[in-house]
C-alpha cells in the first residue's frame, strides 16, 4: 500500500481513438485505432489502486476520452468508492455540444473538464484538425458554462499558429494596458471572455 499523499494525480489514456485528426497530436504517430482502449476491468483495477493510494485526481485523456464507451460507468464507479477522487477529462469538446451527454457525465460524477481549443478561428481550426468543429466546440463551451461544473479552455501552441496567436494576444494586452493607464490602475488582468 502507498503512503497517503504520495500520488496526487493519475492520468489515464482511455483510448487512442479520436473524432479529430489534429496535426500536432501524439496519437497521429501512434495510430488512431478505435478498439485500442483500456479494458474496463483493468480500468477498475487502476481506480481501486488510486483509492488505496489516496490519489486526489484522476485525469482521463486519449485520443478523445469521450469516445470511450465505459466513461459514464467508470465515473459512477469512482463516485461509489470510499475515498473521494475528483475526476477530470481533457477533450476537444466536440461531443459536448450534446447537452444530454454533458448532463449525463456530470450526473455520473465528472468533476472538471479541459476543452482543448484548436485555433482562434474556423480556418485555423480546420487546418489543425481536418474537420470544421468550431461551432460544436463553441456550443460545448456554452453548455458547460450553463452547468454546475468547473472547466477551462486550453490551446496547443504550434509553429503553425504561434505567430497569429501572439499577434492577437499582444494587441489585446496593449488595449488592456492602455485602458488600465487611463483608469490609473497598476495591474492588468485577462478575464474570462476576453477575446484574444
DRENVOKOL-244787 format. One record per residue: x, y, z of N, C-alpha, C in turn. Coordinates in nm, 4 decimals. Example, Ala and Ser with C-alpha at 12.3 -4.5 7.8 and 13.67 -1.06 7.14 Angstrom:
BEGIN
((1.3190 -0.5690 0.7800) (1.2300 -0.4500 0.7800) (1.3200 -0.3300 0.7800))
((1.2850 -0.2250 0.7080) (1.3670 -0.1060 0.7140) (1.2900 0.0030 0.7870))
This chain:
BEGIN
((0.0842 -0.1179 0.0000) (0.0000 0.0000 0.0000) (0.0891 0.1246 0.0000))
((0.0465 0.2268 -0.0674) (0.1222 0.3509 -0.0783) (0.0841 0.4441 0.0357))
((0.1808 0.5156 0.0898) (0.1529 0.6123 0.1968) (0.0665 0.7264 0.1440))
((-0.0233 0.7778 0.2276) (-0.1155 0.8840 0.1880) (-0.0409 1.0076 0.1400))
((-0.0888 1.0637 0.0315) (-0.0344 1.1888 -0.0184) (0.0841 1.1743 -0.1114))
((0.1305 1.0537 -0.1394) (0.2467 1.0359 -0.2262) (0.2114 1.0546 -0.3731))
((0.0941 1.0096 -0.4122) (0.0493 1.0247 -0.5512) (-0.0726 1.1159 -0.5489))
((-0.0628 1.2309 -0.6134) (-0.1760 1.3240 -0.6115) (-0.2664 1.3076 -0.7325))
((-0.2076 1.2734 -0.8476) (-0.2865 1.2648 -0.9694) (-0.2458 1.1435 -1.0503))
((-0.3446 1.0816 -1.1114) (-0.3212 0.9706 -1.2031) (-0.3840 1.0083 -1.3370))
((-0.3038 1.0075 -1.4424) (-0.3556 1.0336 -1.5768) (-0.3710 0.9008 -1.6492))
((-0.4872 0.8813 -1.7083) (-0.5169 0.7538 -1.7741) (-0.5596 0.7793 -1.9182))
((-0.4864 0.7181 -2.0117) (-0.5243 0.7229 -2.1529) (-0.6303 0.6154 -2.1734))
((-0.7523 0.6583 -2.1977) (-0.8629 0.5632 -2.2126) (-0.8643 0.4965 -2.3490))
((-0.8291 0.5713 -2.4528) (-0.8392 0.5209 -2.5893) (-0.7445 0.5971 -2.6807))
((-0.7087 0.5348 -2.7901) (-0.6320 0.6049 -2.8940) (-0.7237 0.6451 -3.0090))
((-0.8517 0.6218 -2.9930) (-0.9499 0.6632 -3.0924) (-0.9769 0.8124 -3.0761))
((-1.0101 0.8793 -3.1847) (-1.0434 1.0221 -3.1784) (-1.1323 1.0596 -3.2951))
((-1.2151 1.1590 -3.2724) (-1.3033 1.2097 -3.3773) (-1.2369 1.3209 -3.4586))
((-1.1141 1.3610 -3.4238) (-1.0383 1.4610 -3.4990) (-0.9053 1.4009 -3.5429))
((-0.8353 1.4730 -3.6274) (-0.7019 1.4317 -3.6731) (-0.6080 1.5520 -3.6637))
((-0.5821 1.5959 -3.5419) (-0.5003 1.7142 -3.5183) (-0.3572 1.6917 -3.5674))
((-0.3039 1.7937 -3.6331) (-0.1704 1.7822 -3.6916) (-0.0624 1.7642 -3.5867))
((-0.0845 1.8118 -3.4656) (0.0182 1.8108 -3.3616) (0.0054 1.6942 -3.2639))
((-0.0949 1.6117 -3.2767) (-0.1265 1.5114 -3.1747) (-0.0306 1.3921 -3.1774))
((0.0069 1.3464 -3.0592) (0.0941 1.2292 -3.0479) (0.0248 1.1030 -3.0987))
((-0.1072 1.0972 -3.0919) (-0.1796 0.9780 -3.1349) (-0.1654 0.9589 -3.2858))
((-0.1428 1.0688 -3.3570) (-0.1251 1.0613 -3.5021) (-0.0125 0.9638 -3.5363))
((0.0990 0.9721 -3.4639) (0.2111 0.8818 -3.4925) (0.1872 0.7428 -3.4343))
((0.1109 0.7337 -3.3269) (0.0805 0.6038 -3.2661) (-0.0267 0.5299 -3.3457))
((-0.1072 0.6054 -3.4170) (-0.2152 0.5468 -3.4961) (-0.3487 0.5569 -3.4248))
((-0.4496 0.6058 -3.4966) (-0.5846 0.6153 -3.4417) (-0.6507 0.4793 -3.4586))
((-0.6734 0.4121 -3.3487) (-0.7309 0.2782 -3.3551) (-0.8522 0.2737 -3.2628))
((-0.9694 0.2542 -3.3217) (-1.0943 0.2586 -3.2450) (-1.0975 0.1572 -3.1316))
((-1.0444 0.0380 -3.1549) (-1.0525 -0.0634 -3.0497) (-0.9271 -0.0692 -2.9616))
((-0.8370 0.0268 -2.9767) (-0.7186 0.0346 -2.8899) (-0.7550 0.1185 -2.7687))
((-0.8157 0.0528 -2.6709) (-0.8605 0.1213 -2.5497) (-0.8387 0.0309 -2.4298))
((-0.8356 0.0927 -2.3148) (-0.8140 0.0179 -2.1914) (-0.9375 -0.0670 -2.1612))
((-0.9138 -0.1901 -2.1203) (-1.0242 -0.2783 -2.0832) (-1.0890 -0.2258 -1.9548))
((-1.2194 -0.2367 -1.9465) (-1.2916 -0.1822 -1.8314) (-1.2449 -0.2431 -1.6996))
((-1.2225 -0.3739 -1.6954) (-1.1770 -0.4371 -1.5704) (-1.0392 -0.3864 -1.5290))
((-0.9511 -0.3625 -1.6274) (-0.8194 -0.3061 -1.5967) (-0.8340 -0.1642 -1.5425))
((-0.9265 -0.0897 -1.6009) (-0.9515 0.0471 -1.5551) (-1.0027 0.0470 -1.4104))
((-1.0920 -0.0447 -1.3788) (-1.1406 -0.0560 -1.2401) (-1.0265 -0.0892 -1.1443))
((-0.9351 -0.1738 -1.1870) (-0.8185 -0.2072 -1.1034) (-0.7323 -0.0842 -1.0777))
((-0.7150 -0.0011 -1.1787) (-0.6376 0.1231 -1.1620) (-0.7092 0.2158 -1.0643))
((-0.8399 0.2270 -1.0783) (-0.9188 0.3111 -0.9873) (-0.9070 0.2588 -0.8445))
((-0.9150 0.1284 -0.8276) (-0.9018 0.0702 -0.6936) (-0.7654 0.1018 -0.6333))
((-0.6604 0.0916 -0.7156) (-0.5264 0.1275 -0.6681) (-0.5227 0.2750 -0.6279))
((-0.5823 0.3604 -0.7103) (-0.5845 0.5047 -0.6807) (-0.6557 0.5323 -0.5484))
((-0.7630 0.4611 -0.5225) (-0.8338 0.4781 -0.3951) (-0.7455 0.4333 -0.2790))
((-0.6788 0.3208 -0.2951) (-0.5886 0.2704 -0.1925) (-0.4751 0.3693 -0.1656))
((-0.4247 0.4291 -0.2731) (-0.3116 0.5220 -0.2634) (-0.3553 0.6633 -0.2252))
((-0.4850 0.6829 -0.2060) (-0.5399 0.8137 -0.1683) (-0.5109 0.9217 -0.2721))
((-0.5164 0.8826 -0.3992) (-0.4984 0.9771 -0.5097) (-0.6125 1.0784 -0.5058))
((-0.5812 1.2044 -0.5314) (-0.6838 1.3090 -0.5260) (-0.7557 1.3296 -0.6596))
((-0.6834 1.3097 -0.7702) (-0.7388 1.3390 -0.9021) (-0.7104 1.2259 -0.9992))
((-0.8113 1.1907 -1.0792) (-0.7911 1.1031 -1.1941) (-0.8264 1.1852 -1.3171))
((-0.7302 1.1925 -1.4084) (-0.7419 1.2749 -1.5281) (-0.7482 1.1822 -1.6494))
((-0.8628 1.1791 -1.7179) (-0.8816 1.0925 -1.8340) (-0.8439 1.1664 -1.9615))
((-0.7594 1.1008 -2.0431) (-0.7167 1.1589 -2.1699) (-0.7322 1.0546 -2.2795))
((-0.6846 1.0876 -2.3960) (-0.6874 0.9949 -2.5079) (-0.5797 1.0308 -2.6072))
((-0.6105 1.0051 -2.7261) (-0.7228 1.0181 -2.8144) (-0.8280 1.1115 -2.7548))
((-0.9489 1.0806 -2.7900) (-1.0630 1.1564 -2.7375) (-1.1322 1.0695 -2.6334))
((-1.1164 1.1033 -2.5036) (-1.1714 1.0187 -2.3977) (-1.3229 1.0071 -2.3992))
((-1.3918 1.1034 -2.4606) (-1.5379 1.0945 -2.4644) (-1.5862 0.9865 -2.5608))
((-1.4955 0.9313 -2.6431) (-1.5338 0.8189 -2.7297) (-1.5227 0.6851 -2.6570))
((-1.4674 0.6861 -2.5352) (-1.4544 0.5626 -2.4574) (-1.5932 0.5185 -2.4120))
((-1.6354 0.3970 -2.4489) (-1.7744 0.3567 -2.4228) (-1.8113 0.3401 -2.2752))
((-1.7129 0.3217 -2.1869) (-1.7423 0.2977 -2.0453) (-1.7154 0.4198 -1.9566))
((-1.7027 0.5379 -2.0169) (-1.6711 0.6568 -1.9363) (-1.7779 0.6849 -1.8307))
((-1.9060 0.6904 -1.8636) (-2.0059 0.7147 -1.7579) (-2.0028 0.6069 -1.6491))
((-1.9809 0.4849 -1.6912) (-1.9779 0.3716 -1.5983) (-1.8613 0.3839 -1.4993))
((-1.7419 0.4207 -1.5481) (-1.6274 0.4315 -1.4576) (-1.6413 0.5543 -1.3680))
((-1.7025 0.6596 -1.4180) (-1.7273 0.7771 -1.3326) (-1.8200 0.7401 -1.2175))
((-1.9242 0.6638 -1.2488) (-2.0160 0.6187 -1.1436) (-1.9457 0.5267 -1.0447))
((-1.8600 0.4418 -1.0946) (-1.7844 0.3511 -1.0077) (-1.6958 0.4312 -0.9119))
((-1.6272 0.5305 -0.9639) (-1.5400 0.6146 -0.8801) (-1.6218 0.6841 -0.7723))
((-1.7398 0.7295 -0.8095) (-1.8283 0.8003 -0.7153) (-1.8696 0.7124 -0.5971))
((-1.8712 0.5812 -0.6175) (-1.9138 0.4902 -0.5097) (-1.7992 0.4514 -0.4155))
((-1.6785 0.4855 -0.4491) (-1.5635 0.4479 -0.3662) (-1.5618 0.5315 -0.2387))
((-1.5062 0.4756 -0.1341) (-1.4963 0.5462 -0.0056) (-1.4073 0.6689 -0.0141))
((-1.2947 0.6533 -0.0827) (-1.2008 0.7651 -0.0942) (-1.2489 0.8597 -0.2041))
((-1.2713 0.9870 -0.1726) (-1.3190 1.0811 -0.2751) (-1.2075 1.1174 -0.3741))
((-1.2376 1.1046 -0.5012) (-1.1445 1.1396 -0.6080) (-1.2163 1.2347 -0.7025))
((-1.1493 1.3439 -0.7366) (-1.2029 1.4360 -0.8369) (-1.1631 1.3836 -0.9741))
((-1.2610 1.3699 -1.0613) (-1.2338 1.3213 -1.1964) (-1.2326 1.4378 -1.2931))
((-1.1446 1.4275 -1.3917) (-1.1316 1.5321 -1.4928) (-1.1118 1.4666 -1.6283))
((-1.1449 1.5399 -1.7317) (-1.1280 1.4899 -1.8672) (-1.0700 1.6007 -1.9547))
((-0.9760 1.5625 -2.0414) (-0.9211 1.6536 -2.1423) (-0.9843 1.6147 -2.2747))
((-1.0579 1.7074 -2.3341) (-1.1382 1.6758 -2.4520) (-1.1289 1.7869 -2.5559))
((-1.1571 1.7516 -2.6812) (-1.1687 1.8555 -2.7837) (-1.3058 1.9228 -2.7753))
((-1.3962 1.8664 -2.6986) (-1.5247 1.9288 -2.6714) (-1.6325 1.9080 -2.7748))
((-1.5993 1.8550 -2.8907) (-1.6975 1.8427 -2.9984) (-1.8209 1.7646 -2.9534))
((-1.8006 1.6537 -2.8842) (-1.9145 1.5708 -2.8413) (-1.9961 1.6358 -2.7301))
((-1.9349 1.7319 -2.6593) (-2.0079 1.8017 -2.5523) (-2.1025 1.9082 -2.6068))
((-2.1128 1.9187 -2.7376) (-2.2163 2.0053 -2.7958) (-2.3543 1.9454 -2.7687))
((-2.3560 1.8196 -2.7305) (-2.4790 1.7492 -2.6916) (-2.5025 1.7718 -2.5415))
((-2.6019 1.8538 -2.5089) (-2.6308 1.8873 -2.3696) (-2.6641 1.7638 -2.2860))
((-2.7325 1.6668 -2.3461) (-2.7673 1.5436 -2.2725) (-2.6410 1.4704 -2.2264))
((-2.5404 1.4643 -2.3141) (-2.4148 1.3997 -2.2778) (-2.3470 1.4767 -2.1642))
((-2.3460 1.6090 -2.1719) (-2.2881 1.6909 -2.0644) (-2.3531 1.6569 -1.9310))
((-2.4844 1.6582 -1.9299) (-2.5575 1.6307 -1.8051) (-2.5307 1.4895 -1.7536))
((-2.5293 1.3916 -1.8450) (-2.5066 1.2540 -1.8044) (-2.3680 1.2385 -1.7403))
((-2.2650 1.2995 -1.7989) (-2.1298 1.2882 -1.7438) (-2.1194 1.3563 -1.6076))
((-2.1819 1.4712 -1.5934) (-2.1809 1.5412 -1.4646) (-2.2569 1.4590 -1.3603))
((-2.3734 1.4075 -1.3971) (-2.4504 1.3238 -1.3045) (-2.3750 1.1962 -1.2671))
((-2.2924 1.1476 -1.3583) (-2.2136 1.0269 -1.3321) (-2.0953 1.0543 -1.2404))
((-2.0594 1.1833 -1.2236) (-1.9513 1.2161 -1.1312) (-1.8354 1.2945 -1.1887))
((-1.8422 1.3334 -1.3147) (-1.7334 1.4123 -1.3722) (-1.7226 1.5451 -1.2983))
((-1.6002 1.5800 -1.2571) (-1.5818 1.6992 -1.1753) (-1.5162 1.8167 -1.2446))
((-1.4505 1.7927 -1.3598) (-1.3741 1.9001 -1.4226) (-1.3514 1.8659 -1.5696))
((-1.3566 1.9673 -1.6553) (-1.3358 1.9474 -1.7987) (-1.2334 2.0490 -1.8483))
((-1.1386 2.0019 -1.9288) (-1.0492 2.0925 -2.0016) (-1.0782 2.0752 -2.1493))
((-1.1236 2.1838 -2.2129) (-1.1544 2.1822 -2.3554) (-1.0328 2.2358 -2.4296))
((-0.9793 2.1553 -2.5193) (-0.8620 2.1942 -2.5968) (-0.9059 2.2694 -2.7220))
((-0.8784 2.3994 -2.7235) (-0.9121 2.4834 -2.8380) (-0.8190 2.4469 -2.9536))
((-0.8692 2.4539 -3.0745) (-0.7904 2.4090 -3.1894) (-0.7475 2.5221 -3.2821))
((-0.7869 2.6420 -3.2515) (-0.7495 2.7558 -3.3346) (-0.8306 2.8755 -3.2936))
((-0.7855 2.9926 -3.3357) (-0.8571 3.1137 -3.2951) (-0.9708 3.1480 -3.3900))
((-0.9813 3.0743 -3.5010) (-1.0917 3.0962 -3.5941) (-1.1179 2.9666 -3.6713))
((-1.2215 2.9677 -3.7517) (-1.2629 2.8481 -3.8266) (-1.1517 2.7961 -3.9179))
((-1.0823 2.8872 -3.9857) (-0.9749 2.8478 -4.0775) (-0.8651 2.7721 -4.0017))
((-0.8181 2.8271 -3.8911) (-0.7147 2.7593 -3.8125) (-0.7647 2.6261 -3.7577))
((-0.8906 2.6249 -3.7134) (-0.9496 2.5022 -3.6600) (-0.9433 2.3918 -3.7652))
((-0.9864 2.4224 -3.8868) (-0.9881 2.3229 -3.9947) (-0.8468 2.2795 -4.0330))
((-0.7540 2.3749 -4.0385) (-0.6157 2.3409 -4.0725) (-0.5537 2.2499 -3.9670))
((-0.5866 2.2715 -3.8401) (-0.5290 2.1918 -3.7317) (-0.5900 2.0526 -3.7189))
((-0.7183 2.0395 -3.7555) (-0.7898 1.9146 -3.7257) (-0.8390 1.8371 -3.8471))
((-0.8471 1.9016 -3.9623) (-0.9056 1.8361 -4.0785) (-1.0564 1.8280 -4.0715))
((-1.1163 1.9066 -3.9836) (-1.2608 1.8996 -3.9594) (-1.3080 2.0368 -3.9112))
((-1.4263 2.0769 -3.9509) (-1.4800 2.2042 -3.9028) (-1.5702 2.1787 -3.7828))
((-1.5101 2.1850 -3.6648) (-1.5849 2.1627 -3.5416) (-1.5969 2.2877 -3.4573))
((-1.5718 2.4038 -3.5165) (-1.5719 2.5269 -3.4366) (-1.7062 2.5503 -3.3693))
((-1.8144 2.5373 -3.4424) (-1.9456 2.5661 -3.3822) (-1.9803 2.4632 -3.2748))
((-1.9474 2.3374 -3.2994) (-1.9752 2.2350 -3.1972) (-1.8941 2.2624 -3.0709))
((-1.7673 2.3032 -3.0872) (-1.6860 2.3328 -2.9703) (-1.7404 2.4553 -2.8966))
((-1.7814 2.5570 -2.9701) (-1.8387 2.6759 -2.9067) (-1.9676 2.6403 -2.8324))
((-2.0492 2.5530 -2.8921) (-2.1722 2.5092 -2.8246) (-2.1383 2.4319 -2.6981))
((-2.0346 2.3492 -2.7041) (-1.9911 2.2731 -2.5864) (-1.9537 2.3681 -2.4732))
((-1.8815 2.4737 -2.5062) (-1.8403 2.5710 -2.4047) (-1.9619 2.6418 -2.3458))
((-2.0580 2.6759 -2.4316) (-2.1822 2.7369 -2.3806) (-2.2557 2.6383 -2.2897))
((-2.2604 2.5114 -2.3297) (-2.3256 2.4094 -2.2463) (-2.2588 2.4002 -2.1096))
((-2.1263 2.3879 -2.1090) (-2.0539 2.3748 -1.9823) (-2.0729 2.4975 -1.8941))
((-2.0750 2.6150 -1.9561) (-2.0912 2.7396 -1.8798) (-2.2269 2.7465 -1.8118))
((-2.3247 2.6741 -1.8647) (-2.4594 2.6782 -1.8063) (-2.4822 2.5676 -1.7033))
((-2.3814 2.4848 -1.6794) (-2.3963 2.3693 -1.5908) (-2.3055 2.3819 -1.4676))
((-2.3364 2.3055 -1.3630) (-2.2556 2.3134 -1.2399) (-2.1283 2.2283 -1.2481))
((-2.0348 2.2730 -1.3310) (-1.9068 2.2027 -1.3438) (-1.7973 2.3044 -1.3720))
((-1.6800 2.2790 -1.3150) (-1.5653 2.3640 -1.3443) (-1.5043 2.3197 -1.4760))
((-1.4620 2.4171 -1.5573) (-1.3949 2.3826 -1.6821) (-1.2983 2.4933 -1.7206))
((-1.2015 2.4560 -1.8023) (-1.1070 2.5508 -1.8589) (-1.0978 2.5256 -2.0079))
((-1.0418 2.6209 -2.0771) (-1.0099 2.6057 -2.2179) (-0.8599 2.6237 -2.2321))
((-0.7969 2.5333 -2.3027) (-0.6531 2.5421 -2.3258) (-0.6288 2.5359 -2.4758))
((-0.5066 2.5643 -2.5147) (-0.4747 2.5610 -2.6575) (-0.3298 2.5219 -2.6748))
((-0.3053 2.4311 -2.7672) (-0.1692 2.3916 -2.8003) (-0.1134 2.4959 -2.8970))
((0.0011 2.5519 -2.8604) (0.0678 2.6478 -2.9482) (0.1646 2.5679 -3.0356))
((0.1514 2.5841 -3.1662) (0.2334 2.5106 -3.2624) (0.3086 2.6091 -3.3513))
((0.4061 2.5625 -3.4262) (0.4746 2.6529 -3.5206) (0.3775 2.7163 -3.6204))
((0.2679 2.6464 -3.6506) (0.1707 2.6993 -3.7473) (0.0844 2.8112 -3.6905))
((0.0595 2.8120 -3.5601) (-0.0320 2.9136 -3.5063) (0.0330 3.0120 -3.4097))
((0.1601 2.9943 -3.3797) (0.2241 3.0769 -3.2770) (0.2243 3.2250 -3.3134))
((0.2504 3.2571 -3.4389) (0.2593 3.3986 -3.4770) (0.1238 3.4679 -3.4684))
((0.0192 3.4037 -3.5198) (-0.1127 3.4674 -3.5140) (-0.1627 3.4749 -3.3705))
((-0.1316 3.3739 -3.2904) (-0.1750 3.3745 -3.1512) (-0.1109 3.4903 -3.0749))
((0.0209 3.5028 -3.0847) (0.0887 3.6079 -3.0101) (0.0604 3.7468 -3.0645))
((0.0352 3.7599 -3.1949) (-0.0017 3.8900 -3.2513) (-0.1348 3.9352 -3.1918))
((-0.2296 3.8442 -3.1850) (-0.3604 3.8764 -3.1280) (-0.3500 3.9022 -2.9773))
((-0.2728 3.8190 -2.9056) (-0.2530 3.8375 -2.7623) (-0.1857 3.9713 -2.7342))
((-0.0840 4.0027 -2.8121) (-0.0114 4.1286 -2.7939) (-0.1048 4.2471 -2.8133))
((-0.1869 4.2421 -2.9162) (-0.2829 4.3502 -2.9434) (-0.3815 4.3638 -2.8271))
((-0.4328 4.2502 -2.7767) (-0.5280 4.2527 -2.6649) (-0.4634 4.3099 -2.5392))
((-0.3391 4.2704 -2.5127) (-0.2698 4.3216 -2.3943) (-0.2447 4.4714 -2.4052))
((-0.2089 4.5192 -2.5245) (-0.1866 4.6635 -2.5431) (-0.3151 4.7422 -2.5150))
((-0.4267 4.6920 -2.5644) (-0.5553 4.7575 -2.5396) (-0.5840 4.7594 -2.3903))
((-0.5564 4.6500 -2.3222) (-0.5816 4.6426 -2.1787) (-0.4892 4.7354 -2.1004))
((-0.3643 4.7432 -2.1417) (-0.2693 4.8314 -2.0741) (-0.3096 4.9774 -2.0937))
((-0.3483 5.0117 -2.2160) (-0.3929 5.1491 -2.2421) (-0.5167 5.1808 -2.1600))
((-0.6079 5.0870 -2.1529) (-0.7292 5.1055 -2.0737) (-0.6945 5.1193 -1.9262))
((-0.5981 5.0407 -1.8788) (-0.5550 5.0463 -1.7389) (-0.4930 5.1813 -1.7060))
((-0.4099 5.2305 -1.7976) (-0.3411 5.3565 -1.7682) (-0.4404 5.4723 -1.7626))
((-0.5461 5.4654 -1.8389) (-0.6485 5.5708 -1.8328) (-0.7222 5.5680 -1.7001))
((-0.7360 5.4487 -1.6427) (-0.8074 5.4401 -1.5152) (-0.7103 5.4425 -1.3969))
((-0.5811 5.4686 -1.4238) (-0.4758 5.4784 -1.3229) (-0.4579 5.3491 -1.2454))
((-0.4823 5.2380 -1.3094) (-0.4630 5.1084 -1.2449) (-0.3210 5.0610 -1.2718))
((-0.2636 4.9907 -1.1778) (-0.1262 4.9458 -1.1950) (-0.1163 4.7979 -1.2316))
((-0.2280 4.7290 -1.2504) (-0.2202 4.5877 -1.2877) (-0.3142 4.5586 -1.4034))
((-0.2845 4.4516 -1.4744) (-0.3659 4.4083 -1.5871) (-0.4063 4.2647 -1.5637))
((-0.5343 4.2367 -1.5825) (-0.5855 4.1018 -1.5663) (-0.6610 4.0626 -1.6905))
((-0.6340 3.9429 -1.7421) (-0.7105 3.8909 -1.8540) (-0.8250 3.8110 -1.7945))
((-0.9451 3.8564 -1.8175) (-1.0644 3.7936 -1.7596) (-1.1232 3.6926 -1.8552))
((-1.1957 3.5931 -1.8008) (-1.2669 3.5004 -1.8886) (-1.3580 3.5790 -1.9828))
((-1.3609 3.5371 -2.1059) (-1.4442 3.6053 -2.2037) (-1.3692 3.7106 -2.2823))
((-1.2453 3.7428 -2.2410) (-1.1666 3.8400 -2.3151) (-1.1326 3.7791 -2.4492))
((-1.1607 3.8479 -2.5577) (-1.1291 3.7978 -2.6896) (-0.9817 3.8203 -2.7153))
((-0.9137 3.7130 -2.7467) (-0.7694 3.7204 -2.7764) (-0.7494 3.7045 -2.9239))
